[in-house]
Amino acid sequence: MGIFLEGLWSKGAFAGKTPRDSFYVICDGSINTPERVDTGHLIMEIGVAPTLPAEYLILHVTQKSGTDERASA
Protein backbone atom coordinates (compact mmCIF):
# COMPACT_ATOMS: atom_id res chain seq x y z
CA MET A 1 0.00 0.00 0.00
CA GLY A 2 2.83 2.40 0.85
CA ILE A 3 4.42 2.02 -2.58
CA PHE A 4 1.09 2.73 -4.27
CA LEU A 5 0.49 5.84 -2.15
CA GLU A 6 4.06 7.02 -2.69
CA GLY A 7 3.46 6.79 -6.44
CA LEU A 8 0.37 8.97 -6.09
CA TRP A 9 2.34 11.43 -3.94
CA SER A 10 5.07 11.67 -6.60
CA LYS A 11 2.37 12.55 -9.17
CA GLY A 12 1.14 15.41 -6.96
CA ALA A 13 -2.03 13.78 -5.62
CA PHE A 14 -1.18 14.59 -2.00
CA ALA A 15 -0.08 17.68 -0.13
CA GLY A 16 3.15 17.53 1.82
CA LYS A 17 6.83 17.90 1.03
CA THR A 18 7.61 14.25 1.80
CA PRO A 19 5.60 11.03 1.67
CA ARG A 20 5.65 10.97 5.50
CA ASP A 21 3.90 14.37 5.50
CA SER A 22 1.37 13.17 2.93
CA PHE A 23 0.04 9.81 4.04
CA TYR A 24 0.26 6.99 6.54
CA VAL A 25 -0.82 3.36 6.77
CA ILE A 26 -1.40 1.46 10.02
CA CYS A 27 -1.99 -2.28 9.91
CA ASP A 28 -0.36 -3.67 13.02
CA GLY A 29 -1.05 -4.88 16.52
CA SER A 30 -2.08 -1.43 17.69
CA ILE A 31 -5.39 -1.72 15.81
CA ASN A 32 -5.44 -5.47 15.12
CA THR A 33 -5.66 -6.73 18.67
CA PRO A 34 -5.54 -10.48 19.36
CA GLU A 35 -9.28 -10.36 20.09
CA ARG A 36 -10.02 -8.90 16.66
CA VAL A 37 -7.71 -11.34 14.93
CA ASP A 38 -9.43 -14.23 16.75
CA THR A 39 -12.77 -13.12 15.28
CA GLY A 40 -11.29 -13.06 11.77
CA HIS A 41 -11.08 -9.29 11.35
CA LEU A 42 -8.22 -7.39 9.74
CA ILE A 43 -8.29 -3.61 10.07
CA MET A 44 -6.18 -1.14 8.12
CA GLU A 45 -6.16 2.62 8.72
CA ILE A 46 -5.04 4.83 5.85
CA GLY A 47 -4.67 8.59 6.19
CA VAL A 48 -3.98 10.83 3.21
CA ALA A 49 -3.59 14.57 2.81
CA PRO A 50 -5.12 15.27 -0.60
CA THR A 51 -4.03 18.35 -2.45
CA LEU A 52 -7.60 19.69 -2.23
CA PRO A 53 -8.98 20.08 0.40
CA ALA A 54 -5.79 20.51 2.38
CA GLU A 55 -6.68 18.30 5.34
CA TYR A 56 -6.29 14.61 6.12
CA LEU A 57 -8.86 12.02 5.13
CA ILE A 58 -8.81 8.90 7.29
CA LEU A 59 -10.13 5.63 5.89
CA HIS A 60 -10.76 2.55 7.99
CA VAL A 61 -10.78 -0.66 5.96
CA THR A 62 -12.05 -3.83 7.63
CA GLN A 63 -11.98 -7.31 6.19
CA LYS A 64 -13.68 -10.24 7.86
CA SER A 65 -12.73 -13.77 6.91
CA GLY A 66 -15.34 -16.48 6.41
CA THR A 67 -18.61 -16.50 4.53
CA ASP A 68 -21.27 -13.86 4.66
CA GLU A 69 -24.45 -15.45 5.99
CA ARG A 70 -26.55 -12.94 4.03
CA ALA A 71 -25.03 -14.15 0.74
CA SER A 72 -26.16 -17.74 1.35
CA ALA A 73 -29.75 -16.80 2.22
N, C-alpha and C positions, 0 to 999 in steps of 0.2 A: 504494500500500500504506500509506503514512504517513497519508493522510487516513482510510482505513478504520480503522487502529489508533487514531488520535486520536479517532474517533467512539466506539470501544469504551472508551477511557480516560475520555471525558466521561460515559459511562454508569456508570462505577465498576468496570469489568471489571479494571482494572489498579491495582496499588499505585503510589504515587509522587505527589508534589505537582504535578509538571508532566509533560507527555508525554515530555520528554527523560529524566526519571527512571523512566519506565514502560516504554518500549520503544525498540528501534532496528532499523533495516533497513540492511543493507550489500549492495549490488549494484553493485560498481565494479571497477576494475582491481586492487584489492588482493586480491580473491579470484577474479576472472575474468581470469586471466593470458592473454597472447596464445596460449600453448600450449593452454590449455583452450578458448579461443574457436575456435582452428583445428580442434579436434576436434568442434566443434558443441555444446559444453556451455555452459550458463548457470547460474551458481550464485548463490543469494540466501540470505543469513543473516538470520534474524529472531529477535530476542530480546525476550521480554516478561516483565514482572514481574506475574504474576496476583495478584489479591487474596489468594487462598488456593492453595497455600502461598505464603508471602511470600519466594520466591526466583525468580530468573530461569529461564525455560525458553528454550533455544536450539534453533531449528529450522533445518536446512539443507535447502534446496529445490534440486534439480538438475533441469534440463530438457536433454534431448539432442535435437538436431534430426535429421531423417532417419527412416527406417522402422525398425521393430523387426523383426529377422529372425525372432524367435520367432512373431510374429503371422502371418507369411506361410507358416509351416511347416504 
